[in-house]
Amino acid sequence: MLSRSTTNAVAHRASSMRRMRRRVAQATRLYCSTNGCTSFLIIDETAGIAHCEICGYTRRLN
Ligand SMILES: [Zn+2]
């Protein structure tokens, strides 16, 4: 009983840590803010650019 609940707690902690990491990945999205634009840039990693579909702003990734 005790060992099973401990296993569940560990599994739950691992899954919540995965969720947290995914949230951090979303937080690294680039905010456009060009001329007060309030959308996020669409990141194209293969081309090495970030593009805004709203105002057409394109920025190079480092
Ligand atoms: Zn924009």
N, CA, C, O and the ligand as a Tripos MOL2 file, in Angstrom:
@<TRIPOS>MOLECULE
protein
  249   247    63     0     0
PROTEIN
NO_CHARGES

@<TRIPOS>ATOM
      1 N           0.8340   -1.2070    0.0000 N.3       1 MET1
      2 CA          0.0000    0.0000    0.0000 C.3       1 MET1
      3 C           0.8670    1.2550    0.0000 C.2       1 MET1
      4 O           0.7020    2.1660   -0.8120 O.2       1 MET1
      5 N           1.7920    1.2560    0.9470 N.am      2 LEU2
      6 CA          2.6470    2.4380    1.0530 C.3       2 LEU2
      7 C           3.5350    2.5780   -0.1830 C.2       2 LEU2
      8 O           3.7010    3.6680   -0.7310 O.2       2 LEU2
      9 N           4.1120    1.4230   -0.6150 N.am      3 SER3
     10 CA          5.0190    1.4860   -1.7540 C.3       3 SER3
     11 C           4.2760    1.8900   -3.0220 C.2       3 SER3
     12 O           4.8240    2.5840   -3.8780 O.2       3 SER3
     13 N           2.9880    1.4370   -3.1400 N.am      4 ARG4
     14 CA          2.2290    1.7710   -4.3510 C.3       4 ARG4
     15 C           1.9340    3.2810   -4.4000 C.2       4 ARG4
     16 O           2.0570    3.9050   -5.4540 O.2       4 ARG4
     17 N           1.5450    3.8570   -3.2600 N.am      5 SER5
     18 CA          1.2430    5.2850   -3.2480 C.3       5 SER5
     19 C           2.5100    6.1040   -3.4830 C.2       5 SER5
     20 O           2.4580    7.1810   -4.0760 O.2       5 SER5
     21 N           3.6390    5.5910   -3.0190 N.am      6 THR6
     22 CA          4.8990    6.2950   -3.2620 C.3       6 THR6
     23 C           5.2250    6.2980   -4.7510 C.2       6 THR6
     24 O           5.6950    7.2940   -5.3000 O.2       6 THR6
     25 N           4.9630    5.1450   -5.3980 N.am      7 THR7
     26 CA          5.1970    5.0590   -6.8430 C.3       7 THR7
     27 C           4.2980    6.0320   -7.5820 C.2       7 THR7
     28 O           4.7410    6.7120   -8.5080 O.2       7 THR7
     29 N           3.0290    6.1020   -7.1750 N.am      8 ASN8
     30 CA          2.1000    7.0340   -7.8130 C.3       8 ASN8
     31 C           2.5640    8.4720   -7.6350 C.2       8 ASN8
     32 O           2.4720    9.2800   -8.5590 O.2       8 ASN8
     33 N           3.0610    8.7860   -6.4460 N.am      9 ALA9
     34 CA          3.5120   10.1490   -6.1880 C.3       9 ALA9
     35 C           4.6990   10.4990   -7.0740 C.2       9 ALA9
     36 O           4.7850   11.6100   -7.5990 O.2       9 ALA9
     37 N           5.6060    9.5550   -7.2370 N.am     10 VAL10
     38 CA          6.7720    9.7940   -8.0810 C.3      10 VAL10
     39 C           6.3480    9.9780   -9.5270 C.2      10 VAL10
     40 O           6.8510   10.8650  -10.2160 O.2      10 VAL10
     41 N           5.4110    9.1330   -9.9960 N.am     11 ALA11
     42 CA          4.9350    9.2310  -11.3770 C.3      11 ALA11
     43 C           4.2240   10.5570  -11.5880 C.2      11 ALA11
     44 O           4.3770   11.1990  -12.6280 O.2      11 ALA11
     45 N           3.4370   10.9650  -10.5800 N.am     12 HIS12
     46 CA          2.7190   12.2320  -10.7100 C.3      12 HIS12
     47 C           3.6930   13.3940  -10.7750 C.2      12 HIS12
     48 O           3.5100   14.3300  -11.5530 O.2      12 HIS12
     49 N           4.7410   13.3270   -9.9410 N.am     13 ARG13
     50 CA          5.7140   14.4100   -9.9280 C.3      13 ARG13
     51 C           6.4360   14.4830  -11.2730 C.2      13 ARG13
     52 O           6.6980   15.5710  -11.7850 O.2      13 ARG13
     53 N           6.7550   13.3270  -11.8390 N.am     14 ALA14
     54 CA          7.4470   13.3000  -13.1280 C.3      14 ALA14
     55 C           6.5710   13.9060  -14.2180 C.2      14 ALA14
     56 O           7.0570   14.6670  -15.0540 O.2      14 ALA14
     57 N           5.2720   13.5700  -14.2140 N.am     15 SER15
     58 CA          4.3930   14.0880  -15.2630 C.3      15 SER15
     59 C           4.1790   15.5860  -15.0860 C.2      15 SER15
     60 O           4.1070   16.3140  -16.0760 O.2      15 SER15
     61 N           4.0760   16.0610  -13.8430 N.am     16 SER16
     62 CA          3.8890   17.4980  -13.6510 C.3      16 SER16
     63 C           5.1630   18.2530  -14.0140 C.2      16 SER16
     64 O           5.1000   19.4050  -14.4440 O.2      16 SER16
     65 N           6.3230   17.6090  -13.8420 N.am     17 MET17
     66 CA          7.5700   18.2550  -14.2480 C.3      17 MET17
     67 C           7.6280   18.3780  -15.7630 C.2      17 MET17
     68 O           8.1230   19.3670  -16.3050 O.2      17 MET17
     69 N           7.1020   17.3320  -16.4510 N.am     18 ARG18
     70 CA          7.0640   17.4030  -17.9150 C.3      18 ARG18
     71 C           6.1680   18.5480  -18.3610 C.2      18 ARG18
     72 O           6.5090   19.2890  -19.2830 O.2      18 ARG18
     73 N           4.9960   18.6930  -17.6900 N.am     19 ARG19
     74 CA          4.0840   19.7800  -18.0270 C.3      19 ARG19
     75 C           4.7660   21.1320  -17.8380 C.2      19 ARG19
     76 O           4.6190   22.0400  -18.6570 O.2      19 ARG19
     77 N           5.5160   21.2450  -16.7380 N.am     20 MET20
     78 CA          6.1720   22.5130  -16.4300 C.3      20 MET20
     79 C           7.1760   22.8560  -17.5290 C.2      20 MET20
     80 O           7.2720   24.0020  -17.9660 O.2      20 MET20
     81 N           7.9280   21.8300  -17.9710 N.am     21 ARG21
     82 CA          8.9360   22.0770  -18.9890 C.3      21 ARG21
     83 C           8.2700   22.5210  -20.3040 C.2      21 ARG21
     84 O           8.7890   23.3800  -21.0160 O.2      21 ARG21
     85 N           7.0970   21.9080  -20.6120 N.am     22 ARG22
     86 CA          6.4000   22.2880  -21.8340 C.3      22 ARG22
     87 C           5.9330   23.7380  -21.7330 C.2      22 ARG22
     88 O           5.9730   24.4780  -22.7160 O.2      22 ARG22
     89 N           5.4830   24.1470  -20.5250 N.am     23 ARG23
     90 CA          5.0270   25.5250  -20.3380 C.3      23 ARG23
     91 C           6.1880   26.4930  -20.5330 C.2      23 ARG23
     92 O           6.0080   27.5720  -21.0990 O.2      23 ARG23
     93 N           7.3700   26.1190  -20.0730 N.am     24 VAL24
     94 CA          8.5450   26.9740  -20.2480 C.3      24 VAL24
     95 C           8.8710   27.1200  -21.7250 C.2      24 VAL24
     96 O           9.2480   28.2020  -22.1770 O.2      24 VAL24
     97 N           8.7260   26.0250  -22.4870 N.am     25 ALA25
     98 CA          9.0060   26.0780  -23.9180 C.3      25 ALA25
     99 C           8.0540   27.0530  -24.6130 C.2      25 ALA25
    100 O           8.4550   27.7780  -25.5240 O.2      25 ALA25
    101 N           6.7900   27.0670  -24.1780 N.am     26 GLN26
    102 CA          5.8420   27.9920  -24.7690 C.3      26 GLN26
    103 C           6.1690   29.4260  -24.3610 C.2      26 GLN26
    104 O           5.9160   30.3580  -25.1240 O.2      26 GLN26
    105 N           6.7270   29.6080  -23.1730 N.am     27 ALA27
    106 CA          7.0350   30.9520  -22.6890 C.3      27 ALA27
    107 C           8.1840   31.5740  -23.4710 C.2      27 ALA27
    108 O           8.3730   32.7900  -23.4340 O.2      27 ALA27
    109 N           8.9510   30.7550  -24.1760 N.am     28 THR28
    110 CA         10.0780   31.2980  -24.9280 C.3      28 THR28
    111 C           9.6430   31.7970  -26.3000 C.2      28 THR28
    112 O          10.4790   32.2240  -27.0970 O.2      28 THR28
    113 N           8.3300   31.7480  -26.5860 N.am     29 ARG29
    114 CA          7.8490   32.2820  -27.8590 C.3      29 ARG29
    115 C           8.1570   33.7750  -27.9360 C.2      29 ARG29
    116 O           8.1090   34.4870  -26.9330 O.2      29 ARG29
    117 N           8.4640   34.2190  -29.1120 N.am     30 LEU30
    118 CA          8.8260   35.6180  -29.3000 C.3      30 LEU30
    119 C           7.5730   36.4610  -29.4870 C.2      30 LEU30
    120 O           6.6780   36.1220  -30.2610 O.2      30 LEU30
    121 N           7.5370   37.5460  -28.7700 N.am     31 TYR31
    122 CA          6.4240   38.4780  -28.8750 C.3      31 TYR31
    123 C           6.7670   39.5180  -29.9290 C.2      31 TYR31
    124 O           7.8670   40.0710  -29.9170 O.2      31 TYR31
    125 N           5.8500   39.7870  -30.8320 N.am     32 CYS32
    126 CA          6.1510   40.6780  -31.9530 C.3      32 CYS32
    127 C           6.3910   42.1130  -31.4710 C.2      32 CYS32
    128 O           7.5150   42.6140  -31.5100 O.2      32 CYS32
    129 N           5.3170   42.7620  -31.0170 N.am     33 SER33
    130 CA          5.3770   44.1150  -30.4580 C.3      33 SER33
    131 C           5.8970   45.1560  -31.4450 C.2      33 SER33
    132 O           6.2610   46.2610  -31.0420 O.2      33 SER33
    133 N           5.9380   44.8110  -32.7520 N.am     34 THR34
    134 CA          6.3350   45.7860  -33.7460 C.3      34 THR34
    135 C           5.1740   46.7510  -34.0040 C.2      34 THR34
    136 O           4.0820   46.3260  -34.3810 O.2      34 THR34
    137 N           5.4090   48.0280  -33.8020 N.am     35 ASN35
    138 CA          4.3570   49.0440  -33.9550 C.3      35 ASN35
    139 C           3.1320   48.7130  -33.1120 C.2      35 ASN35
    140 O           1.9970   48.9250  -33.5400 O.2      35 ASN35
    141 N           3.3700   48.1900  -31.9080 N.am     36 GLY36
    142 CA          2.2610   47.8580  -31.0100 C.3      36 GLY36
    143 C           1.5330   46.5920  -31.3900 C.2      36 GLY36
    144 O           0.4410   46.3490  -30.8780 O.2      36 GLY36
    145 N           2.0890   45.7710  -32.2670 N.am     37 CYS37
    146 CA          1.4740   44.5000  -32.6580 C.3      37 CYS37
    147 C           1.4360   43.5660  -31.4510 C.2      37 CYS37
    148 O           2.4190   43.4360  -30.7210 O.2      37 CYS37
    149 N           0.3030   42.9270  -31.2550 N.am     38 THR38
    150 CA          0.1220   42.1130  -30.0500 C.3      38 THR38
    151 C          -0.0030   40.6320  -30.3700 C.2      38 THR38
    152 O          -0.8600   39.9480  -29.8110 O.2      38 THR38
    153 N           0.8460   40.1290  -31.2650 N.am     39 SER39
    154 CA          0.7940   38.6990  -31.5720 C.3      39 SER39
    155 C           2.1810   38.0910  -31.3980 C.2      39 SER39
    156 O           3.1760   38.8000  -31.2420 O.2      39 SER39
    157 N           2.2230   36.7600  -31.4300 N.am     40 PHE40
    158 CA          3.4990   36.0650  -31.3070 C.3      40 PHE40
    159 C           4.0670   35.7660  -32.6840 C.2      40 PHE40
    160 O           3.3300   35.5610  -33.6490 O.2      40 PHE40
    161 N           5.3950   35.7440  -32.7540 N.am     41 LEU41
    162 CA          6.0520   35.4220  -34.0120 C.3      41 LEU41
    163 C           5.9870   33.9190  -34.2560 C.2      41 LEU41
    164 O           6.1010   33.1310  -33.3180 O.2      41 LEU41
    165 N           5.8030   33.5170  -35.5180 N.am     42 ILE42
    166 CA          5.8560   32.1140  -35.9020 C.3      42 ILE42
    167 C           7.3200   31.7720  -36.1440 C.2      42 ILE42
    168 O           7.9510   32.3190  -37.0490 O.2      42 ILE42
    169 N           7.8600   30.8600  -35.3270 N.am     43 ILE43
    170 CA          9.2790   30.5480  -35.4170 C.3      43 ILE43
    171 C           9.5260   29.4420  -36.4330 C.2      43 ILE43
    172 O           8.9480   28.3600  -36.3430 O.2      43 ILE43
    173 N          10.3850   29.7230  -37.3930 N.am     44 ASP44
    174 CA         10.7880   28.7330  -38.3910 C.3      44 ASP44
    175 C          12.2490   28.3980  -38.1310 C.2      44 ASP44
    176 O          13.1510   29.1040  -38.5820 O.2      44 ASP44
    177 N          12.4700   27.3100  -37.3970 N.am     45 GLU45
    178 CA         13.8410   26.9860  -36.9910 C.3      45 GLU45
    179 C          14.7030   26.5550  -38.1610 C.2      45 GLU45
    180 O          15.9060   26.8140  -38.1670 O.2      45 GLU45
    181 N          14.1110   25.9030  -39.1550 N.am     46 THR46
    182 CA         14.9120   25.4350  -40.2910 C.3      46 THR46
    183 C          15.4260   26.6040  -41.1130 C.2      46 THR46
    184 O          16.5420   26.5600  -41.6300 O.2      46 THR46
    185 N          14.6060   27.6630  -41.2380 N.am     47 ALA47
    186 CA         15.0320   28.8420  -41.9930 C.3      47 ALA47
    187 C          15.7910   29.8180  -41.0960 C.2      47 ALA47
    188 O          16.4620   30.7210  -41.5940 O.2      47 ALA47
    189 N          15.6900   29.6430  -39.7750 N.am     48 GLY48
    190 CA         16.3800   30.5190  -38.8420 C.3      48 GLY48
    191 C          15.7410   31.8840  -38.7200 C.2      48 GLY48
    192 O          16.4150   32.8660  -38.4100 O.2      48 GLY48
    193 N          14.4370   31.9490  -38.9640 N.am     49 ILE49
    194 CA         13.7340   33.2220  -38.8470 C.3      49 ILE49
    195 C          12.4660   33.0740  -38.0170 C.2      49 ILE49
    196 O          11.9400   31.9760  -37.8350 O.2      49 ILE49
    197 N          11.9920   34.2100  -37.5210 N.am     50 ALA50
    198 CA         10.7060   34.2700  -36.8440 C.3      50 ALA50
    199 C           9.8390   35.2620  -37.5940 C.2      50 ALA50
    200 O          10.2700   36.3770  -37.8850 O.2      50 ALA50
    201 N           8.6090   34.8550  -37.9090 N.am     51 HIS51
    202 CA          7.7560   35.6590  -38.7910 C.3      51 HIS51
    203 C           6.4340   35.9740  -38.1050 C.2      51 HIS51
    204 O           5.8540   35.1210  -37.4330 O.2      51 HIS51
    205 N           5.9630   37.2050  -38.2790 N.am     52 CYS52
    206 CA          4.6710   37.5890  -37.7360 C.3      52 CYS52
    207 C           3.6430   37.5990  -38.8660 C.2      52 CYS52
    208 O           3.8060   38.3060  -39.8610 O.2      52 CYS52
    209 N           2.5820   36.8070  -38.7000 N.am     53 GLU53
    210 CA          1.5670   36.7160  -39.7590 C.3      53 GLU53
    211 C           0.6480   37.9270  -39.7570 C.2      53 GLU53
    212 O          -0.0370   38.1840  -40.7470 O.2      53 GLU53
    213 N           0.6260   38.6670  -38.6680 N.am     54 ILE54
    214 CA         -0.2900   39.8020  -38.5660 C.3      54 ILE54
    215 C           0.2710   41.0210  -39.2890 C.2      54 ILE54
    216 O          -0.4090   41.6070  -40.1320 O.2      54 ILE54
    217 N           1.5060   41.4100  -38.9670 N.am     55 CYS55
    218 CA          2.0630   42.6270  -39.5570 C.3      55 CYS55
    219 C           3.1460   42.3230  -40.5860 C.2      55 CYS55
    220 O           3.6500   43.2410  -41.2330 O.2      55 CYS55
    221 N           3.5180   41.0380  -40.7530 N.am     56 GLY56
    222 CA          4.4960   40.6890  -41.7670 C.3      56 GLY56
    223 C           5.9330   40.9010  -41.3430 C.2      56 GLY56
    224 O           6.8420   40.7770  -42.1630 O.2      56 GLY56
    225 N           6.1580   41.2200  -40.0780 N.am     57 TYR57
    226 CA          7.5070   41.4430  -39.5830 C.3      57 TYR57
    227 C           8.2820   40.1330  -39.5460 C.2      57 TYR57
    228 O           7.7690   39.1160  -39.0810 O.2      57 TYR57
    229 N           9.5140   40.1570  -40.0350 N.am     58 THR58
    230 CA         10.3600   38.9770  -40.0190 C.3      58 THR58
    231 C          11.6630   39.2910  -39.3020 C.2      58 THR58
    232 O          12.3160   40.2980  -39.5750 O.2      58 THR58
    233 N          12.0230   38.4140  -38.3840 N.am     59 ARG59
    234 CA         13.2280   38.6410  -37.6110 C.3      59 ARG59
    235 C          14.1140   37.4090  -37.6810 C.2      59 ARG59
    236 O          13.6260   36.2790  -37.6690 O.2      59 ARG59
    237 N          15.4180   37.6360  -37.7550 N.am     60 ARG60
    238 CA         16.3610   36.5260  -37.7650 C.3      60 ARG60
    239 C          16.5620   36.0000  -36.3560 C.2      60 ARG60
    240 O          16.6540   36.7770  -35.4050 O.2      60 ARG60
    241 N          16.6310   34.6850  -36.2180 N.am     61 LEU61
    242 CA         16.9230   34.0990  -34.9190 C.3      61 LEU61
    243 C          18.4370   34.0630  -34.7270 C.2      61 LEU61
    244 O          19.1910   33.9680  -35.6950 O.2      61 LEU61
    245 N          18.8720   34.1400  -33.4780 N.am     62 ASN62
    246 CA         20.3120   34.1110  -33.2030 C.3      62 ASN62
    247 C          20.8430   32.6860  -33.2720 C.2      62 ASN62
    248 O          22.0370   32.4620  -33.0680 O.2      62 ASN62
    249 ZN          3.4460   41.6200  -35.6900 Zn       63 ZN63
@<TRIPOS>BOND
     1     1     2 1
     2     2     3 1
     3     3     4 2
     4     3     5 am
     5     5     6 1
     6     6     7 1
     7     7     8 2
     8     7     9 am
     9     9    10 1
    10    10    11 1
    11    11    12 2
    12    11    13 am
    13    13    14 1
    14    14    15 1
    15    15    16 2
    16    15    17 am
    17    17    18 1
    18    18    19 1
    19    19    20 2
    20    19    21 am
    21    21    22 1
    22    22    23 1
    23    23    24 2
    24    23    25 am
    25    25    26 1
    26    26    27 1
    27    27    28 2
    28    27    29 am
    29    29    30 1
    30    30    31 1
    31    31    32 2
    32    31    33 am
    33    33    34 1
    34    34    35 1
    35    35    36 2
    36    35    37 am
    37    37    38 1
    38    38    39 1
    39    39    40 2
    40    39    41 am
    41    41    42 1
    42    42    43 1
    43    43    44 2
    44    43    45 am
    45    45    46 1
    46    46    47 1
    47    47    48 2
    48    47    49 am
    49    49    50 1
    50    50    51 1
    51    51    52 2
    52    51    53 am
    53    53    54 1
    54    54    55 1
    55    55    56 2
    56    55    57 am
    57    57    58 1
    58    58    59 1
    59    59    60 2
    60    59    61 am
    61    61    62 1
    62    62    63 1
    63    63    64 2
    64    63    65 am
    65    65    66 1
    66    66    67 1
    67    67    68 2
    68    67    69 am
    69    69    70 1
    70    70    71 1
    71    71    72 2
    72    71    73 am
    73    73    74 1
    74    74    75 1
    75    75    76 2
    76    75    77 am
    77    77    78 1
    78    78    79 1
    79    79    80 2
    80    79    81 am
    81    81    82 1
    82    82    83 1
    83    83    84 2
    84    83    85 am
    85    85    86 1
    86    86    87 1
    87    87    88 2
    88    87    89 am
    89    89    90 1
    90    90    91 1
    91    91    92 2
    92    91    93 am
    93    93    94 1
    94    94    95 1
    95    95    96 2
    96    95    97 am
    97    97    98 1
    98    98    99 1
    99    99   100 2
   100    99   101 am
   101   101   102 1
   102   102   103 1
   103   103   104 2
   104   103   105 am
   105   105   106 1
   106   106   107 1
   107   107   108 2
   108   107   109 am
   109   109   110 1
   110   110   111 1
   111   111   112 2
   112   111   113 am
   113   113   114 1
   114   114   115 1
   115   115   116 2
   116   115   117 am
   117   117   118 1
   118   118   119 1
   119   119   120 2
   120   119   121 am
   121   121   122 1
   122   122   123 1
   123   123   124 2
   124   123   125 am
   125   125   126 1
   126   126   127 1
   127   127   128 2
   128   127   129 am
   129   129   130 1
   130   130   131 1
   131   131   132 2
   132   131   133 am
   133   133   134 1
   134   134   135 1
   135   135   136 2
   136   135   137 am
   137   137   138 1
   138   138   139 1
   139   139   140 2
   140   139   141 am
   141   141   142 1
   142   142   143 1
   143   143   144 2
   144   143   145 am
   145   145   146 1
   146   146   147 1
   147   147   148 2
   148   147   149 am
   149   149   150 1
   150   150   151 1
   151   151   152 2
   152   151   153 am
   153   153   154 1
   154   154   155 1
   155   155   156 2
   156   155   157 am
   157   157   158 1
   158   158   159 1
   159   159   160 2
   160   159   161 am
   161   161   162 1
   162   162   163 1
   163   163   164 2
   164   163   165 am
   165   165   166 1
   166   166   167 1
   167   167   168 2
   168   167   169 am
   169   169   170 1
   170   170   171 1
   171   171   172 2
   172   171   173 am
   173   173   174 1
   174   174   175 1
   175   175   176 2
   176   175   177 am
   177   177   178 1
   178   178   179 1
   179   179   180 2
   180   179   181 am
   181   181   182 1
   182   182   183 1
   183   183   184 2
   184   183   185 am
   185   185   186 1
   186   186   187 1
   187   187   188 2
   188   187   189 am
   189   189   190 1
   190   190   191 1
   191   191   192 2
   192   191   193 am
   193   193   194 1
   194   194   195 1
   195   195   196 2
   196   195   197 am
   197   197   198 1
   198   198   199 1
   199   199   200 2
   200   199   201 am
   201   201   202 1
   202   202   203 1
   203   203   204 2
   204   203   205 am
   205   205   206 1
   206   206   207 1
   207   207   208 2
   208   207   209 am
   209   209   210 1
   210   210   211 1
   211   211   212 2
   212   211   213 am
   213   213   214 1
   214   214   215 1
   215   215   216 2
   216   215   217 am
   217   217   218 1
   218   218   219 1
   219   219   220 2
   220   219   221 am
   221   221   222 1
   222   222   223 1
   223   223   224 2
   224   223   225 am
   225   225   226 1
   226   226   227 1
   227   227   228 2
   228   227   229 am
   229   229   230 1
   230   230   231 1
   231   231   232 2
   232   231   233 am
   233   233   234 1
   234   234   235 1
   235   235   236 2
   236   235   237 am
   237   237   238 1
   238   238   239 1
   239   239   240 2
   240   239   241 am
   241   241   242 1
   242   242   243 1
   243   243   244 2
   244   243   245 am
   245   245   246 1
   246   246   247 1
   247   247   248 2
@<TRIPOS>SUBSTRUCTURE
     1 MET1         2 RESIDUE 1 A MET
     2 LEU2         6 RESIDUE 1 A LEU
     3 SER3        10 RESIDUE 1 A SER
     4 ARG4        14 RESIDUE 1 A ARG
     5 SER5        18 RESIDUE 1 A SER
     6 THR6        22 RESIDUE 1 A THR
     7 THR7        26 RESIDUE 1 A THR
     8 ASN8        30 RESIDUE 1 A ASN
     9 ALA9        34 RESIDUE 1 A ALA
    10 VAL10       38 RESIDUE 1 A VAL
    11 ALA11       42 RESIDUE 1 A ALA
    12 HIS12       46 RESIDUE 1 A HIS
    13 ARG13       50 RESIDUE 1 A ARG
    14 ALA14       54 RESIDUE 1 A ALA
    15 SER15       58 RESIDUE 1 A SER
    16 SER16       62 RESIDUE 1 A SER
    17 MET17       66 RESIDUE 1 A MET
    18 ARG18       70 RESIDUE 1 A ARG
    19 ARG19       74 RESIDUE 1 A ARG
    20 MET20       78 RESIDUE 1 A MET
    21 ARG21       82 RESIDUE 1 A ARG
    22 ARG22       86 RESIDUE 1 A ARG
    23 ARG23       90 RESIDUE 1 A ARG
    24 VAL24       94 RESIDUE 1 A VAL
    25 ALA25       98 RESIDUE 1 A ALA
    26 GLN26      102 RESIDUE 1 A GLN
    27 ALA27      106 RESIDUE 1 A ALA
    28 THR28      110 RESIDUE 1 A THR
    29 ARG29      114 RESIDUE 1 A ARG
    30 LEU30      118 RESIDUE 1 A LEU
    31 TYR31      122 RESIDUE 1 A TYR
    32 CYS32      126 RESIDUE 1 A CYS
    33 SER33      130 RESIDUE 1 A SER
    34 THR34      134 RESIDUE 1 A THR
    35 ASN35      138 RESIDUE 1 A ASN
    36 GLY36      142 RESIDUE 1 A GLY
    37 CYS37      146 RESIDUE 1 A CYS
    38 THR38      150 RESIDUE 1 A THR
    39 SER39      154 RESIDUE 1 A SER
    40 PHE40      158 RESIDUE 1 A PHE
    41 LEU41      162 RESIDUE 1 A LEU
    42 ILE42      166 RESIDUE 1 A ILE
    43 ILE43      170 RESIDUE 1 A ILE
    44 ASP44      174 RESIDUE 1 A ASP
    45 GLU45      178 RESIDUE 1 A GLU
    46 THR46      182 RESIDUE 1 A THR
    47 ALA47      186 RESIDUE 1 A ALA
    48 GLY48      190 RESIDUE 1 A GLY
    49 ILE49      194 RESIDUE 1 A ILE
    50 ALA50      198 RESIDUE 1 A ALA
    51 HIS51      202 RESIDUE 1 A HIS
    52 CYS52      206 RESIDUE 1 A CYS
    53 GLU53      210 RESIDUE 1 A GLU
    54 ILE54      214 RESIDUE 1 A ILE
    55 CYS55      218 RESIDUE 1 A CYS
    56 GLY56      222 RESIDUE 1 A GLY
    57 TYR57      226 RESIDUE 1 A TYR
    58 THR58      230 RESIDUE 1 A THR
    59 ARG59      234 RESIDUE 1 A ARG
    60 ARG60      238 RESIDUE 1 A ARG
    61 LEU61      242 RESIDUE 1 A LEU
    62 ASN62      246 RESIDUE 1 A ASN
    63 ZN63       249 GROUP 0 **** ****
